[in-house]
């Protein structure tokens, strides 16, 4: 099927047929003697459009290296606007680049910074054209998409911040006296290509300012060059000669053919299979063009038929001297991809034939800079960088101009378009245009028209009259968002934004001289006024620390409610905005690496979140009620916010002296182990004499190359030797190996444990201790999909407890004088929840009798009495008990217990024989999750499991394990949260000095005043037991009291 013809383009068979021999520049007689391209496509064969006036050379312009002196040609700088905007957008951090216009300004700021430096260094007076992508009108496709629908289809949606940035960038360019060019329905590349062609026809030197590699095809002696941006404000000029030096003397026009063979991932264009960056230039350098190469391929197959007489297939390595570089593999690939390659070449080729009115008659002279407008734009955008502003204002008033033939010259600095953009064609850009056109820059922020449509009032530092008006409008709820300092160690409350109605925000700053007004404090402490907003735990803590009072009333936090509603769906905050508010409204507060709204540090960020809070929370509440998630929200999640805030303020008491002594002990133990290891391995090192115990490569080399140990688990999936804990444990227990090998493996296991404790735990704990001797970690309420709490900075939940050395860390958590540590944990709670859900009589009976369930199961599966069960057998039974409802496979259990898969399967079978209804429960939970699309806890918490139906085989298996695990583990998490809320309420109502300080999985740690010990133990036990009664199963809580966490947990 012949390819469709592009209007104005030569046929594919005539496109750049360049028979240039490799390493020898032999020009075909029919080619243009100037540029070695076919005469029809050469600029010298096109009619030259005469200039109305010949301009004089421009002033001090840093020019690229020249291979020969030029005639009187004027330099025209052409900037690829979108290339520079995208570069700026992804180079700068979003969290620090936002303004009261409620959009991410980093793209505008980065563009302006680079533009200012560029104009100062390279084009102080020269004419500059800034080229933008043309608008797509009425769903009209550009010619490339019409030819190939998958063209750039892999690219995501243009970030909203970039759409908003475009009108601002145009306004800045106009204020600086630069010319703006965009041609509707055409890419900027085509506009630039056509502009350089017509400039060259008029002997005007064009310098393309862009990092896009596609522009290399436009290089033309000294008439067209490229200026690329490098690192640290460096620049690089690319000329035709430098291109030839880099590409084995290829002509720039042949770069299209090279790209066609290689493919262009940036545009979603595949190349020819098997031809890469090394082979493609060789083929094009020898054969001249893609078309000539395809002719050579056809000749190759003709010679193959002659060579084999058509009786058998040609050999794979068959090469003909007259057709160098073409092998059978390349030939087949090129033959199969011929039509696609020709299409790709058309798509990659930049159009140079757009002879439209936009190009003819354009006056590209530099208009004097409008300093007033530039200052106003900087003020509106909140760009306060004095260096940037001075550099912009110091720009010279350009006098050079370049004009192409036309009867009517366009006004300087105007936006040129072939078709007028219809009103409302692009909503976001039109909104931004209205922001720029506003001339109300000297009015208060509260009256700016530049606010988004959903914002009505933003008042910074309101007056007493405005505060009174705000207070009078407060009913049963207010929106409130904190403003926190940028300090990484201490998130200090420095202000807040509040609002009584959707779309409004009153911004208050907190300083020693300007505290929050009493009327606002009265609202915060009013238990009948709900507080809706973001980061309410930080607000709660900040108010306590600053004013020593607690916020009263329900706290409705958007993040917690949204995470509860969309658990398991991986919904970003941008997606939440599009679901409940408006697409893109939160983009300025979301760094690309997190996909989460970050804590606001500026007035604008807090005002934006505050102005949308009441609308957002109303929609969330309605959806939560419709999905029956309001119970868990109001019973556990929202009341837990102040509880966790109080726990973070209280902190965990640490004996710093003991912790430092412990670190010293562990460090000496690491050194002792390393000395023992060095002594053990020294006879086997040979000439090396150096062995690094911390090096996995050294350990693997000794075990598997020097000692030739052969185990089935000795290699990773990548083929490297594995020295994991599992492998070392197997070697340490393998009686067939020599003693020194087993001892070495045991020493390495101990070394790893001690090193991890030293480097991961003690170091982080010591650095986290504050001057008052406490560690204040952060409790994350929404991090785990099952509802469990997690801790960070530092992560106290990951402290090791399985070894004696690791457990000693808990001994560093010591109560201050007059207090004790109470440790309360649910006994076998997950097994009890499972028994309650499945109603297995045997399992319920064992758990209710108070027997050790793991010892009982061990005696059953190993057919011994409970008194004869060994610790090893009990450990294996425990792995079975907890592995069953995690959906563990026989292979996985075998790997954990280091036993054959057959024996592991026997353990699982024995468990199901003893407790038959457990297997029925796991199947029922999976089927229910398939029907509903989610797993659910007893209190109604949900976890979406789309992969259970739509995922691949491995994904479905993993989702099935989650479907069994989540109802059990999630119910335990719900039970603990309800208990924490009720315990905190009772302690606070009784004015107790005892406080919750830590929660880890099924364990709760309390700092108890000794005089309150009996009462607090009773309260904790009662509330933990009654938090969530289980059907047919008793909930058991074990408590222990001691001077430290270690002593309390051991009792």
N, C-alpha and C positions, 0 to 999 in steps of 0.2 A: 504494500500500500504506500503510494508516494506521500511524502510529508507535505502538510499544508504550507502554502507560500505566505510569508509575511510581507505585507505591502511595503514597498520601498527597499526590500532586501534582495540581493542577488540570489539566483538558484543555489541550492546546496552544493552542486557539483562545481560551481565557480568560486565558492567561498575560500579564499586564502589558500589556493593551491601553491605551495611553496616547495619546489623540488631543490632544496639546498642540501648538498652533501655534507655528512658529518665531518667536522674538522677542516672542511675546505669550503670557502664561501664562493660558490660558483653561481652566478646569476643567470636565470633562464632568459633568453632573448625577449620573451613576451612580457616579462615583468617590468615594473616601473624601475628605472635606473636609480631613483632617489631612495626608495624604501624597500625594494625587493618584494613588493606585493603585487598581485594582479592589477593591471592598469585600471579596470573598472572600479575597484574599491580604493584606489589611491587618491589622496587629497589633491595631488597635483593634476589629476585628470578632471577635477571638478571646477566649475567656473568660480573665479575669485570675486567676491563681493567687494567692490571698492569702498574705502572709507570716505566719509564725508569730510573728515579732516584728519591729518596724520598727527597723532599726539607725539610729544617729545618723551624721551625716556624718563622713567620715574626716578625718584631720589634714592636715598640710601637703602636699597633693598638687598638683603643677603641672598645672593643668587647661587644656584647649584653649580658644581664644577662644569666647565664648558670644554668641549673637545675642540671647538673652533669658534672664533669670534663671530658674534651675531651682528646682524644689521640693526637698524633703528627700530627694534620691536619693543613694545610696551609690555610689562609683566601684568598678568591678570591672575589673581589668586582666587581659586574656586574651592570653597569649603563644603565637604560632605557633612551636612548638619546632623543627620540622624546617627551617623557613625560616631560623631563626637558626643552627642547626647547619651547614647547607650554606654559609651566608654565611661563617661562621668557618672552615670547612674549606678553602674556596678562597681565603681572604684571607691565610692564614698559610703560611709555608714548612714543608714536611714535614721538611726535613733537621735542623731544630732542635727538633722537637716529637716526642719519643718517650721512653718510659720503660722500666723493667725489666719491665713487663707485655708488652713486645714488640708494642706497637701504636702507631699514629700518634695522638698525643693532641692535635693542634692543634685539632680540632673541639671537644673538651671545654674546652680552655684558652680558645679564643676565645669560646665560649658563656658560660663562667663570667665572663670579663672584662666582656663586655657586660651580662650579667645583674646583676653587682655594681654597675656604674655606673647601670644603669636603676633598680634598687631604691633606691639612694642618692638619685637625683635626682627620681624621679617617684613611687615607691610605697614610701616608708619604712615605712608602717604599713598601707596599703590591702591588701585581699585580692587575691591573684594566683593565676590558674589557668594552668598550663602544659599545653598541649594537644598530644598526639602523634598520629601516624597510627595508625589501628587495625590490628591484626594481620589477615593473611589466613589464615583457618583452613581446613585441609584442602583447599587449592587453591580455596577459595571466591573468586569474583570479586565485586568491588564492583559496584554497579548501573551505573556509568558504563562500565566495561569490558564488562559484559554487553550494554549497548546498542550500544557501538561498540568492537569489539576493538582498533582502532588507537589508542585513547585512550592517550596518553603512551607509545606503543610505540617512538617514536624515541629515547627516553631510554636511556642505557646502564645497565648494572648498577650498583646502589648501591655506592659505594666501601666496601670492607671496613672502613676506618677509621671511617666513619659508623655502620655497624652496631655496631661495637665501642663507639662513643661513647655510644650511646643509654642503656644501663644506667647508665653513669657520670653522665650528665646527670640522669637520674631520681634517682639517689642524692644528688646535690648539691642538687637542688630540694627533695627531702624533708628533707635536713639543714637547709635554710634555712627550713623551715616553709611551703613552698608546696604548693598542691594540684595533683595530676597527674590529667589526664583523657585517656582514650583509649577510643574505642568501636570494637570489633572490626568489621572489614569496611566501615568508613566512613572517608573521608578526614578529616583534621583540619579542613579548611574547613567540612565539614558539621557537625562537632561544635561549632565556633566559631559558625557561623550559628545553630544551634539554641539554643546557650547565650545568645547575645545576644538572641534573640527572647524567650526566657523571662525573661531579666533585664529586658528592656524592659517586659514584661507586669507585672512587679513594680515598675516605676518605678525600676529600678536602672540607673545609667549604666554602659555598657560601653565600654572603651577597648581596641581590638585592637592589639596590638604586633606589627607585621609590615610587610614591604615588598612583599607580594604585592598586585598591582593588583586581583585579583579581589574583594578585600574591600570595594572601593568601593561595590559594590551593596548592602552592608548598612548604609551610613550612614543615620542616622535622627535628624534634628534634633540635639538635645543628648543623646539617649540612647545613640547609638552613634557613636563617632568612631574614628580610626585614628592611631596613633603610628608614624611611619616613622623608620628610622635613616638618617642622612646621613653625610657625610664628616667625619672628624676629631671624632668623638664628638658631632656635632650631631644634633638631633632635629627632626622636623616633624610638627605636628598637622594632620590633615585632617578637616574637618567637612563636613556636608551643604552649608553655605553656601559654603565654599571650593571644594567640588566644583562647585557651580553656577557659581561665578565662572570656573572653568577650562574648563567644558564648555557654554558658551552657555546657561546656565540649565536644563540637563538635570536631571531628577530622578535620584538615584543608582540607582533601580530600572531606569532606561532604559539604564544602563551595560551591562547584559547584552546588550541589543539591539545596541548599538554594537559590543561585542566580537564578537558573532555575525557581523556584517557584515565586520568587519576580519579576524577569525580570531585564534586564540591559538596562536602558534608554540610557546610553552612547554609546552602540552599536546598538541601535534601536531594541532591543529584548524584546518582551512583555512576561510578566509572566502569571501565572494562575490567572484568575479573582477572586477577593475576598480574595486572600492569600497575606498577607503583611509581613512586617519585624518582626512582633511579632509572627505570626502563623507559618511561614515557618520554623524557627529553632526548634520549638516544634515538628512539624511533622517529620522533618528529624532526630531529636535527638531520637525520639521513634522508627521510622520505619527503620532508617539506611540509606536509599537511595531513590532516585526517583523511581527506578524500584520496590523496595519493597513497597513503598507507593502506586504505581499503582496496584500492586497485592492486597493490602489491600482494595483498592477501589472496585476492582472486587469482592472481598469477601463480601464487604459491600452490594453490590447490590444483591448478592446471598442470603444473610441473609434477605434482605428486601423482596425478593420473598417468602421466607419461612414464614416470619412473617405475610405477608398479603395474603398468598396463591395465589398470582398473581391476586387477584380479584380487588384490588384497589391500587391507588398510595400510596406510603409510606408517612408518615407524615413528615412535614418539620423538626421537632425537634428530629427525631428518631436517637438515638445513641446506639451503642452496646458496652457493657463493654469490650469485647475482642478487640475492635477497637477504642480506645480512640482518641479524637480530630477530628474524622471524622464525620461531619454532612452531611445531605442530600445536602446542598448547596455546600459544599466543594467537595463532591463526584461527583456531576453533573459537576462542573467546571473542575475537574481533568479528568473526563471521556471525556468531550468534547475537552480538550486541550492535550490529551495524546500524539498524534503524534507530535504536535508542541513542547511540553515540551521535548520530547526525542531529537528532532532536536536542540532545544535551548541548551540542555546540551552538545551536541557534539560541538556546536559553542563556548560555554563558556570554555570548557575544553582546557587547554593549552597543546599543543603537547610536548611530551618529548622523542620522538622516532626518531628525525632527526639525524640518524647516518651517517652523511655526512663527506666528507673530510675536510670541514671547521672546524669541531670540533675535529677530530682526528689528533693529531700531532701538534696542535697549541701551540706555545710557548708564554705563557702569561707573560713573565718576564717584569719588568719595565726597559725600556731603559733609559739611562741618558737623562735629558732634554736638548734640543737643544736651548740654551739661545739666540743665534743669530737669529734663525728662529722665536722664540717667540717674540722677540723685533720687528722684521720686520713685523710680523702679527699685533702686537699692533699698529705699526705706520701706516700701511695700513688702518686699521679699525678706526684710529683716536681715540683710547682708551688712554686717557691721565691720567687716575686714577692711581696715583703713588702707592697707597695701593694695587691695583689689580696687577700691574706689579711686585712689590716687592714680593708679595705673590707667584706669579707664578715662579719667578726666584729663590726664596728661597726653592722651592720644592726639597726634597731630591733626590739624584740619586739612584733610586730603585735598590735593589740587589736581592730581592726575586723573584722566578719564579715558575710557575706551568706549567707542560707540560703533555699533554695527548698522549697516545700511537700513534706512527706513524713512518714510515720508514724514512720520510723526514720532518724535522721541518721547519715550515714557518718562514720567516725572521721576526725579532722583529719589532713591530710598523707598520706592513704592513696591508693593507686592504684586507680582505679575502672575496672572492666571489665564488659561485659555478658556475656562468656563467659570462662571460665578458659583461659589459654593452655596447650595440651597440652605435656607434657614433651618436650623435644627438637624442638619445631616449628621453631625457628630455632637452628641449631647455634652460629653465631658469637655471637649475643646471649646464649645460655645460658652459653657459656664465659665471656663477660665478666661475667655475673651472678655466677658462682662466684668470679671474681676479687674483685668488690666485697664479697661476703659474707664473704670471709676476714677474720678478726680477728687475724691473726698479724703485725701491723705492727711489733712490737718485736723480732721475731726476726731473725737474720742473713738476708741475701738468699738464701743458699744453701738455706734451708729454707722459703722462701715457697711457699704453694700457688698464688700468682698467676702462676707461669710457665706458658707455653703447654704443651699436652700433649706436644709433642715435646722439651721441655727438662726435664732431670732435676736438674741442679745448675748453679748460677751462683754462683761464689765470687769475690768481689772481695778483692784483697790477701790471698791465702791464707797461712795460717800454715805454719811449717816442717813440721809434721806433715802438713798437707794437701798440700804440695808433694811430700813424700816419697811419699805415697800416689799422687799423680798420676804421678810418675816410675816407680813400680813397675808401673803399668798400661800404660806405653808399650810397644808391640811394634814393628811395622815401619812405622807411619805415625802422624802426629799431625795434628790440625786446628789451624790457626793463622791469625789475622787481626790486622793491625796497627791501632793507634789513632793517628791523626795529628792534629796541631794544625790549627787553623782558618786559619792564615796562608795567604793566597793565593800569596805569593811563594815561601815555603819550607815544604814539607810535612814538618814535623819529627815523628819517631817519638816519641810520648809514652807508649806502652804497647802491650800486645797481649793477645789472648785466646787461650788454648790449651786443647786437650782431647784426651784419649786415647780417649774413647768417644763415640758419637753421643749428643747431647743434653746434653753437659756443657761448661762453659766456666770456666776459671780466668783471672781478669782480673788482669794485672800492670801497674803504673804504673812508668814509667822516669823517675827524677829523679836528680840528682847524689848524693843521699844514699841512694837506694834503687835500685840497678841491678838488672838481671835476675839471679836466683840462678844460681850456677855449674851446678847440676844441669840447669837449663833451657838454658843456653848449651851444655852438653855434648850435649843432644839436637839443638839447632839445627846444630851442627857435625858431627854424626854422619852420614857419607855413606850409611849403611845405613837411615836412617829417612826415609821420604818425608814431605814437608810439603804438606798439602792445605789450601787456603783461598782467600781473595780478596785481591786487591791485593798479591800476593806480591813484585812488583818493588819496591814501596814498602817492604815489610818488609826485603827484601834490602839495599836502599840504606841504610835506617835503621840496621840492625845494623852495617854497615860503618862508617858515619859515627860511630856511638856507641861501638863496641867495637873497631873496626879488625880485625874478623875476618869471614870470609865464611860464609854459610849453605851447608852441604853437603847432598848428596842431591837426589833429584828434587823439583822444585817443581811441584805440580799446581794450577794456577790455574783456578777455576771459570769465570771470564769467558772466558778464552781457549779452554777446552775447549768451552764452550757455543756461542761464536761460530763455532768450526770446525764444530761439528755442525749448526748452524742457519743457515749462511751463506746470505744471500739471502732468508730467510723473514721478516725484520723481526720477530723474536720479542723481545718486551720481557722484562725481568727478572721482571715480574709473571706473564707467561705461563710463563716457565721454572719459577717456583715452583709453578704449578698443574700443570705437566707432570710434574715430578719430585718435588715435595715436597707442599706444601699451599697451596691458594689463599689469597693475601693475607698470607702470613707475612712478606714483605719490604716491604710497602706503606709502613711507617714510614721506610724508608731510600730511597724512590724519589720524588724531586720530580716533579710532574706534567709539567714542561716537558722532562724528559730521558728518562723511561721507563727509566732505568738506576739501579742501586744506586749511591749515592754513597759516597765514602770515609768509613768510620766515624770520627766525632770523639768518640764517647761510649762508655762501657763497655757500655751496653745494646746499641748497634748491633753492636759487635764480638762481643759474647757471642752474639747471635742468629745471625750469620753463622758463627761458630765452631761452635756447637752443631749446625748443620745440614750442615756441610762434609763430614763423612765419609759421611753418607748420600747427599748430593748427588753427590759425586765417584764413589761406587760405581755409582750409576745412570748417570752420564754415561759412565764407562769401559766399562760393559757395552754401552751403545748405540753408542759409538764403535767398539768391536771388531766389533759386528754389521754396521756400515756400512763396514768396512775403512778407517776414518779413523785408526786407532791408529798406523799407520806415520808419517804426516805429523805426528801429534801428538807422538810420542816422538822422532822424528828431527830435527824442525825447531822446532816451536812451544814446547814446554816447555823444551828446553835453551837456547832463545834468551832466556828471561827474565833469567837472571843476566848474559848478554852485554850486553843492552840496559841493565841496571842499571849495569854497569861503565862503559858508554859515557856514560850520563847523569852519573855521578859524575866521570868524567874531564873532560868538557866539550870545547868547541871553542875553541882559542886564537885570540884576536883582537887585532890591533894597534889599540888604541883611538885612538892619536894619528892614525894613517892614516885610520881610519874617520871621525873628526871632520873631518879635512881634506877627505876625500871628500865629506862632507855639505856642507861650505862650498862646494866646487867645484860640486856639483850645484845648490845653491841659487842661486849666481850665474849658472849657465847658464839656469835657469828665468827669472830676472829679465831676462837678455839676450834670450831668446826673446820674452818678453812685451813688451819695448820694441820689438823688431823687428816684432812683430805689430801693435802699436799704431800704429807709423809707417806700416805698409803699409795699414791699414784706415782711417786717419784721413780721407782724402779722401772716403770713402764713408759716413761716419757721419752727415752732415747736422748737425742741431741737437743730437743726443745727445752727441757728443764723448767718449763713454765706451764702451769695449769691454772685456769681461771674458773673457780667454782661457779661464778655467776654467769659464765658463758655457756649457753646451750650447745653451741657448736663444739666447744671443747669436751663437754660431757658426752655428746653423741659420738664424737670421733673416738674417744677412749672406749666407750661401751661396744660400739658396733664395728669399728675398724681395727682397733688395737686388740681388744679382747674377743672379737668375733662372736658376740652374743647374738643369737638368732631368736627373735620372738615374733609372733604374728602381729603384734601391735607396735612394731618398731619403726613404722613409717607413717608419715602423714599423707593426706590426700594428694598433696603436691609432690610426693615422692621423696621428701626429706626425712631424715631420721627424726623420730619423735622421742622426746625425753619428758613426756608429761608425767604428772603425778601417778596416773594409772600405770604407765609403763614402768616407772621406777618402783612402784609398790609390787608389781609382778616380779620384777628382778629380785627385790629384797626377800621375797617369800619363796623363790624358786630353789628348792633343795638340791637340784641337779647342778647348780652353778657352784663355783669355788667360793670359799668363804670371803676372800677379799672383794669379790664382785658384789656379794650380797651386802657386805658392810659398807661398801662405797655407795650403793643405792640408798641405804638407810641414812647415811650421813648427808647425802644430797637432799633427801626429803626433809630432814631436820634443818638443813641450811636454808632451804627455800622458805620454810615456815618462819624461821627466825628473821630472815632478811625481809620478808613481807611485813612482819610485825614492826620491824624497825623503820622501814622506809615508807610504809603505807599508813600505819596506824599511829605509832608513837610520834612521828614527826608532825602529822597533821593535827593531832590532839594538842601537842605542846604549842604549836603556832596558833591554835584556836582559843587557848586560855586567855581570858581577859584579865585586866588588873585586879578585879575583885575575886579572882580565883574560880571563875565559872566559865563553862562553855555554853554558848547560846547558839544552838543549831537551828536550822530552818525546817519546819514541818510542812511537807507538801501534801496538801489535802486531795489533789486531783491527779497526781502523777501516775498512780497505778490503776489499770483498767478494772481490777477486781474491787476497788474501793479501799484497799489498804493504804495506810499512811506511809510515807517515806521521809527520810531525813537527809539533809544536805548541809554542807559547810559547817562542821564535818558530818559524814554519814555515820552516825552512832549505831545504826541498825546492822552494819556489816562487821562489827567487832567480833573477832573469832572466839568461839566458846567450846570447840571440840577438843582442843588440846589444853594441857595444864598451863603451858606458857601463854597461850592466848587468853585463857580465862583470867589470868592475873590482871589484865587491863581493867576488868570490872572492879577490881579491888582499889583502883585509883579514884573511883567515884565514891567519895566519903561525905557523910552528912556533917554539917557544921556543929559546933558545940550546942548541946541542948536539943539536938534533933537526931533522928534515926532514919534509915532507909527502909521503906516497906516495898517489898516486891510481891506482886500478885499476878498469877498467871492461870489461864484456863487449862484444866487438865484434859489432855487428849481431846480437845474441843472439836477438831475437824472429824475425828472418828465418831464422836457423839452426834455431830450434825449429820454425817452420812448414815448412822444407825437410825436417826429420827426420820430421815427422808425415805429410807428403804423399808423400815419396820421389820428388819431381820431379827427374829426372836433370839437366835444364838448370840448375835453380836450385841443386842440390847442387854441380854442377860449377863454376859461377861463384863460389859462396861458398868452396869448397875451394881454388880456385886463388889466392885472396887478392885477386881483383879488387874494385874498388869497385862493389858491386852497383847502386848508384844511377846511377853513370855508365854502367854496362853497359846497364841498362834504358833510360836516356835515349837512348843511341846506337841501341838497337833500335826504340823507338817513334817516334823522330824521323828515323830512317834516315840517320844521320850516323856518322862514325867516332868512337871514344871520345876522340881528341885534339881533335875539333871540337866536342864537347859544351860548351855554355856553362853558367855557374853557374845561370842561370835555368832551363835545360832540366834540369839535374841536380836542382834543387829540385823541379820539377814531377814528375820521376820518383820522387823520394823520397816525395812526397805520395801518389803512386799506390801505391808499394810498401807503405807503412804503412796506407794507407786501405783497401786490398783486404781484409785480414784483419780490419779494423774493420767491414767491411760497408758501406763508404761508397757512396753512390749517385752517379750521374753528375751529378745536380744539386748534391749536396753538394760533390763534387770541383770542379765548375765554380765554385762560390761561393768555395772556398778559393783556387783558382788564378786567379780572376777571368778565366775564359775561358768561352765559350759551352758550354751543356750538351752540344751535339752533339760538340764537340771533346773534352770530358771523357770522354764515352762511348767515343770513338775510342781514347783513352789506355788506358782499362780493357780494351777489346777487344784491343788490341795486347799488353797484359800477359798476358791469358789465352791468347793464341795462343802467346806465347813460353814460358809456364809453365802448360800445360793442367791439370796435376794439382792446382794450387792451388784452382781453382774446384771441382773434385771434393771436395777436402778441406772447403771451407766448407759445401758441401751436406751432406756426411756428418756434420759436427759438429752442424749444425742438426737433422738427422733423429735423430741419437743423443740429443740433448738432449730432443727431443720424446718419444722412447720412454722414456727414463729419468726425465725430469722435472728433470734437472740437467745442468750442464756439469762436466767433470772434467779435472784436470791429470794429468800423467804420474805423479806421486807419489800421486794419489788424492784431492787436495783437491776438494771439491764446492761448487757454487753452485746453489742451487735456483732454477728458472726457471718458476714456475707460470703466468706471463703468456704464455709461449710457446704455451700451448694455450688458456687461459681468458681472455686479455686481448682488448682491442679491436684493430682493425687496426694502429694506430700502436704500441700496446703490444707486439703480436706482432713487429713489425718491429724494435723496439728490443731485445726479448729475443733475437731471432735474431742480432743483431749481438753481443750479449753471449755467446751460445753459441759464436761463432767466436773472439771475443777472449779470453775467460776461460781456455781451455786453454793458450793461448800466453803471455799475460801472467802468468797464475797459475803456470805452470811456471817462468817466469823468476824470479818471486818465491820459489818454493820452492827453486830452485837457489841464489839469493843467501842465503837464510836458512841452508841447510845449510852453505854455504861459511863464513858468519860464525861459526857454532858451531864448526866444525872449526879455523878460524884462531885463534879465541880460546882453544881448548883447547891448541893447540900453543904459542902465545905464553905461556900461563900455565904449562904444564908445563916450558917452557924458562926460566922466570923472566925473561922478556924485559921490558925497560922500555918497549918499543913497545906502543902501544894503539890499538884501533879507536876512532875518534871520530865518524864520520859515515857514513851510508848513504843514498844517493839513487838510487832506481830501479835502474839496472844499474851503479851506480858505488859504490865503497867507498873511504873516505878513512881513512888510517892515519897517526898521529903516530909517526915512527920515530926511535929513537936512532941517530945516525950510525954508531956502531960496530957496530950490528946490521943495517945497511941491506941488505947483500947477502943475508943469511939471511932477513930478513923478506920481501923481494921474492920470493924463491924460494918461501917458504911460502905467501904470498898467491896467487901464480900457480898453484901446484900445487893448492891446495884449491879455488880458484874453477873451475879446469878440471875437476877430478875430482868436484866436488860432485854432478853429475848428468850422466853421459855420455849423449850423444844418439845415437840409432840412425843410423849412416851419415853422421854430420856431426861435424866437428871443432869443438870449443869454443875460441875465441880470446879471450885476455885482453890488453888493452893496459895498460901501466903507465907511470907518469911520476913523477919525483921532483923536488922543488924546494923553495925556502924558503917558498912560499905555495901555497895551493890553486890559484890561477890559473896559476902557473908549472908546477906538477905536471901539471895537466890539459892544458896546451898541448904537452906533450912526448910 
